[in-house]
Amino acid sequence: MSRLESIDVTRLRWFVAVAEELHFARAARGLGIARQRLSAAVIELEQELGTKLFVPGAQPTQLSADGQAVLDEARAVLATVVEQPAPSPDAAERLRVGFVPGVTVTKWERIWAERYPDIALALIPVPMKEQETALRTGAVDMCFVRLPIDTDGMSAIPLYRELPVVVVPKDHPIAVFEQVATKDLVDERMQDAADLDEAAMTMELVAAVSGAAIVPHSIARLHHRKDLVYRTVTDVPETEVALAWPADRTTELVEEFVGVVRGRSQRSSRSPSGRPGKQGQPAKKKPPAKKPVANKAAAKSRQGGKQPGKRRGR
């Protein structure tokens, strides 16, 4: 029995991706995950196996002797894995939510799991250039997108705006300021950062040639490196993140997730589960009507014989 057979198949696939690319950023892009998440998974795998899979500090990335042996074993294990057929849409309820780079969804994932433990929430990384395609082709039910998108046939809820920042090497003169304007960057070697899906490569170029790049704050944070810093740019438009979905596919699960993202309580009347008569949330019963008092004598009796306007003697 291979020592890898007890290890999660996803982690093995991630390790193989890095071992074949010999480049963590490119492997992460290919897998559609954050570079930090991929690095953490490899470190966990090394700790579990008790060995270094890559040569520490090597540039470019190199497999260790043990890493090469593990790569061969991992390929053999993955070759025996039988891919499970996709479950029927009617087999179980689930909601597929995409998110573009830089959007953090952990808070909403936690709230959903607490409220709807029996309904799976699949969170799917989506490249920004594919955000609209993923929605229109049904690859996801909803998606956290960066505006603008073509809103024809789409529902979109703007959520928040992101400040733009300029990324520069740590020893760059701009690093001493808290914020700058574009006029302060006229003499800089600006890197094209329009393709946010390639932000990791952009950061490498900034570090390599001592250039600069302007990106949304969350992208700079996602691809943070010790040799780079970022500072707010005061006169570049902010970017806006929204939650979008096809208007003709507004299901109850979609409405429930909108409620989670907007911070509604579980019993909100604006969410399907909080509306009277919905399963799991029965309509509130009206309190029973008070019985009419039969006559004044009965009323006096219930009041202890007191009559308004009169005082008892001593």
C-alpha positions as CSV (number, residue, x, y, z in Angstrom):
1,M,0.0,0.0,0.0
2,S,1.3,3.4,-0.9
3,R,1.9,5.9,1.9
4,L,-0.1,8.4,-0.2
5,E,-3.3,6.5,-0.4
6,S,-4.6,7.9,2.8
7,I,-3.9,11.5,1.7
8,D,-6.7,13.6,0.2
9,V,-6.7,13.4,-3.6
10,T,-7.1,17.1,-4.0
11,R,-3.8,17.8,-2.1
12,L,-2.0,15.3,-4.3
13,R,-3.3,17.0,-7.4
14,W,-2.1,20.3,-6.1
15,F,1.3,19.0,-5.3
16,V,1.7,17.4,-8.8
17,A,0.7,20.7,-10.4
18,V,3.5,22.6,-8.6
19,A,6.0,19.8,-9.2
20,E,5.3,19.8,-12.9
21,E,5.2,23.6,-13.3
22,L,8.1,24.2,-10.8
23,H,6.4,27.5,-10.2
24,F,3.9,28.1,-7.4
25,A,2.1,31.2,-9.0
26,R,1.6,29.5,-12.3
27,A,0.4,26.3,-10.7
28,A,-2.1,28.3,-8.5
29,R,-3.5,30.1,-11.6
30,G,-3.9,26.8,-13.4
31,L,-5.8,25.4,-10.4
32,G,-7.9,28.5,-9.9
33,I,-6.8,29.0,-6.3
34,A,-4.8,31.5,-4.3
35,R,-1.0,31.1,-4.3
36,Q,-1.0,31.3,-0.4
37,R,-3.6,28.5,-0.2
38,L,-1.5,26.3,-2.5
39,S,1.7,27.0,-0.5
40,A,-0.1,26.1,2.7
41,A,-1.3,22.8,1.3
42,V,2.2,21.8,0.2
43,I,3.6,22.7,3.6
44,E,0.9,20.5,5.3
45,L,1.8,17.7,2.9
46,E,5.5,18.0,3.8
47,Q,4.6,17.9,7.5
48,E,2.4,14.9,7.1
49,L,5.1,13.0,5.2
50,G,7.9,14.3,7.4
51,T,10.1,15.4,4.5
52,K,10.9,18.4,2.3
53,L,9.4,18.1,-1.2
54,F,11.1,21.1,-2.6
55,V,14.7,22.4,-2.1
56,P,14.4,25.2,0.5
57,G,15.2,28.6,-0.9
58,A,15.9,27.4,-4.4
59,Q,15.3,29.8,-7.3
60,P,13.7,28.7,-9.5
61,T,11.7,26.1,-7.6
62,Q,13.3,22.6,-7.5
63,L,12.1,19.3,-6.4
64,S,14.1,17.5,-3.7
65,A,15.1,13.9,-4.1
66,D,12.2,12.9,-1.8
67,G,9.9,15.2,-3.7
68,Q,10.7,13.4,-7.0
69,A,9.9,10.1,-5.4
70,V,6.6,11.5,-4.0
71,L,5.8,12.9,-7.4
72,D,6.1,9.4,-9.0
73,E,4.0,7.9,-6.2
74,A,1.4,10.6,-6.5
75,R,1.0,10.1,-10.2
76,A,0.6,6.4,-9.7
77,V,-2.1,7.0,-7.1
78,L,-4.0,9.6,-9.2
79,A,-3.9,7.2,-12.2
80,T,-6.0,4.7,-10.2
81,V,-8.6,7.3,-9.0
82,V,-11.9,6.7,-10.6
83,E,-13.7,10.0,-11.3
84,Q,-17.2,10.0,-9.8
85,P,-20.0,11.0,-12.2
86,A,-21.6,14.3,-11.5
87,P,-24.6,13.9,-9.2
88,S,-28.0,14.4,-10.7
89,P,-29.3,18.0,-10.2
90,D,-32.3,16.5,-8.3
91,A,-30.1,14.3,-6.1
92,A,-29.6,17.0,-3.5
93,E,-30.0,20.7,-3.1
94,R,-26.9,22.8,-3.7
95,L,-25.9,26.3,-4.7
96,R,-22.9,27.1,-6.8
97,V,-21.4,30.5,-6.2
98,G,-18.4,31.7,-8.2
99,F,-15.9,34.4,-7.1
100,V,-13.3,36.3,-8.9
101,P,-9.7,36.9,-7.6
102,G,-9.5,39.1,-4.5
103,V,-13.0,38.5,-3.2
104,T,-13.1,36.8,0.2
105,V,-16.2,34.6,0.7
106,T,-15.4,32.8,4.0
107,K,-17.8,34.9,6.1
108,W,-20.7,34.1,3.9
109,E,-19.7,30.5,3.7
110,R,-19.8,30.2,7.5
111,I,-23.2,31.9,7.8
112,W,-24.7,29.6,5.1
113,A,-23.3,26.5,6.8
114,E,-24.9,27.6,10.1
115,R,-28.3,28.4,8.6
116,Y,-28.6,25.7,6.0
117,P,-26.4,22.7,7.0
118,D,-28.3,20.3,4.7
119,I,-27.8,22.4,1.5
120,A,-24.3,22.3,0.0
121,L,-22.7,25.6,-0.9
122,A,-20.0,25.1,-3.7
123,L,-17.6,28.0,-3.9
124,I,-15.9,28.1,-7.3
125,P,-13.0,30.3,-8.3
126,V,-13.7,32.1,-11.5
127,P,-11.1,34.0,-13.6
128,M,-12.3,37.6,-14.0
129,K,-12.2,37.4,-17.8
130,E,-14.7,34.5,-17.5
131,Q,-17.0,35.9,-14.9
132,E,-19.9,36.7,-17.3
133,T,-19.5,33.6,-19.4
134,A,-19.7,31.4,-16.2
135,L,-23.0,33.0,-15.4
136,R,-24.5,32.9,-18.8
137,T,-23.5,29.3,-19.5
138,G,-24.7,28.0,-16.1
139,A,-21.3,27.0,-14.8
140,V,-22.3,28.8,-11.6
141,D,-25.7,29.9,-10.2
142,M,-24.3,33.2,-8.9
143,C,-21.0,35.0,-9.0
144,F,-19.1,37.7,-7.1
145,V,-18.0,39.8,-10.0
146,R,-16.1,43.0,-10.7
147,L,-18.2,45.6,-12.5
148,P,-18.8,46.5,-15.2
149,I,-20.6,43.5,-16.8
150,D,-23.3,43.3,-19.4
151,T,-26.4,43.5,-17.2
152,D,-28.8,42.4,-20.0
153,G,-30.8,39.6,-18.4
154,M,-28.8,39.9,-15.2
155,S,-29.5,40.9,-11.7
156,A,-26.7,42.5,-9.9
157,I,-26.3,43.8,-6.3
158,P,-23.4,46.2,-5.8
159,L,-21.7,45.3,-2.5
160,Y,-18.6,47.4,-2.0
161,R,-15.9,49.5,-3.6
162,E,-12.2,48.9,-3.6
163,L,-9.5,51.5,-3.4
164,P,-6.8,51.4,-6.0
165,V,-3.2,51.0,-4.8
166,V,0.2,51.2,-6.5
167,V,2.6,48.3,-5.9
168,V,6.3,49.1,-5.8
169,P,9.5,47.4,-4.5
170,K,9.9,47.8,-0.7
171,D,13.0,50.1,-1.1
172,H,11.3,52.4,-3.7
173,P,11.0,56.1,-2.7
174,I,7.2,55.9,-3.0
175,A,7.2,53.4,-0.1
176,V,7.7,56.3,2.5
177,F,4.3,57.8,1.6
178,E,0.9,56.6,2.7
179,Q,-0.8,57.7,-0.5
180,V,0.2,59.1,-3.9
181,A,-1.4,60.6,-7.0
182,T,-0.8,59.5,-10.6
183,K,1.4,62.6,-11.2
184,D,3.8,61.1,-8.7
185,L,4.1,58.0,-11.0
186,V,4.8,59.7,-14.4
187,D,8.5,58.7,-14.3
188,E,7.9,55.1,-13.2
189,R,8.0,52.0,-15.4
190,M,4.4,51.1,-15.1
191,Q,3.4,47.4,-15.7
192,D,0.2,46.6,-17.4
193,A,-2.1,45.4,-14.7
194,A,-5.4,45.3,-16.6
195,D,-5.6,41.5,-16.6
196,L,-6.2,40.8,-12.9
197,D,-6.0,37.1,-13.5
198,E,-2.3,37.6,-14.3
199,A,-1.7,39.7,-11.2
200,A,0.9,37.3,-9.7
201,M,3.0,37.6,-12.8
202,T,2.6,41.4,-12.7
203,M,3.9,41.4,-9.1
204,E,6.9,39.4,-10.2
205,L,7.7,41.9,-13.0
206,V,7.4,44.8,-10.5
207,A,9.9,43.1,-8.2
208,A,12.2,42.1,-11.0
209,V,12.5,45.4,-12.9
210,S,11.7,47.9,-10.0
211,G,8.6,49.0,-11.8
212,A,5.1,49.8,-10.5
213,A,1.6,48.6,-11.1
214,I,-1.9,49.9,-10.0
215,V,-4.4,47.2,-8.9
216,P,-7.4,47.0,-6.6
217,H,-6.4,46.7,-2.9
218,S,-7.6,43.1,-2.5
219,I,-5.5,42.0,-5.4
220,A,-2.4,43.5,-3.9
221,R,-3.2,41.8,-0.6
222,L,-3.9,38.5,-2.3
223,H,-0.5,38.5,-4.0
224,H,1.5,40.1,-1.1
225,R,5.2,39.6,-1.2
226,K,7.8,40.6,1.4
227,D,9.8,42.5,-1.2
228,L,6.9,44.7,-2.3
229,V,4.6,47.3,-0.7
230,Y,1.5,49.0,-1.8
231,R,0.2,52.5,-1.3
232,T,-3.2,54.1,-2.0
233,V,-3.6,56.1,-5.2
234,T,-5.9,59.1,-4.7
235,D,-7.0,60.0,-8.2
236,V,-7.8,56.6,-9.9
237,P,-11.4,55.4,-10.0
238,E,-12.4,52.7,-7.4
239,T,-13.4,49.3,-8.6
240,E,-16.8,47.9,-7.6
241,V,-17.6,44.3,-6.5
242,A,-21.2,43.0,-7.0
243,L,-23.1,39.7,-6.6
244,A,-24.7,38.8,-9.9
245,W,-26.9,36.0,-11.3
246,P,-29.2,35.5,-14.3
247,A,-32.5,37.1,-13.6
248,D,-34.6,34.2,-15.1
249,R,-32.9,31.8,-12.6
250,T,-33.8,33.6,-9.4
251,T,-34.5,30.5,-7.3
252,E,-35.3,30.4,-3.6
253,L,-31.7,29.3,-2.9
254,V,-30.5,32.4,-4.8
255,E,-32.8,34.6,-2.7
256,E,-31.6,33.0,0.5
257,F,-28.0,33.6,-0.4
258,V,-28.8,37.2,-1.3
259,G,-30.2,37.5,2.2
260,V,-27.1,36.1,3.7
261,V,-24.8,38.5,1.8
262,R,-27.0,41.5,2.7
263,G,-27.0,40.6,6.3
264,R,-30.7,39.8,6.7
265,S,-31.7,37.6,9.7
266,Q,-32.8,34.1,9.0
267,R,-36.4,35.0,9.8
268,S,-36.5,38.1,7.6
269,S,-39.8,38.3,5.7
270,R,-37.7,39.2,2.6
271,S,-36.1,35.7,2.6
272,P,-38.2,32.7,1.4
273,S,-37.6,30.8,4.6
274,G,-38.9,33.7,6.6
275,R,-42.2,34.1,4.8
276,P,-45.3,32.8,6.4
277,G,-46.4,29.4,5.1
278,K,-43.0,28.3,3.8
279,Q,-41.7,24.9,4.9
280,G,-39.7,25.2,8.0
281,Q,-41.2,28.5,8.9
282,P,-44.9,28.1,9.6
283,A,-47.2,31.1,9.6
284,K,-47.6,32.6,13.0
285,K,-50.9,31.8,14.8
286,K,-53.1,34.6,15.9
287,P,-53.7,34.7,19.6
288,P,-57.1,33.4,20.6
289,A,-59.8,36.1,20.9
290,K,-61.0,37.0,24.4
291,K,-64.4,35.8,25.3
292,P,-67.0,38.5,25.7
293,V,-68.1,39.2,29.3
294,A,-71.6,37.8,29.8
295,N,-73.0,40.7,31.9
296,K,-72.0,43.5,34.1
297,A,-72.3,41.4,37.2
298,A,-69.8,38.9,35.9
299,A,-67.5,41.8,35.1
300,K,-67.8,43.1,38.6
301,S,-67.0,39.7,39.9
302,R,-63.8,39.4,37.9
303,Q,-62.7,42.8,39.1
304,G,-63.2,41.8,42.7
305,G,-66.4,43.8,43.1
306,K,-64.7,47.1,42.6
307,Q,-66.6,49.9,40.8
308,P,-64.9,52.9,39.4
309,G,-65.5,56.2,41.2
310,K,-66.4,54.7,44.6
311,R,-64.2,54.2,47.6
312,R,-64.6,51.4,50.1
313,G,-65.2,52.3,53.7
314,R,-62.8,51.4,56.4
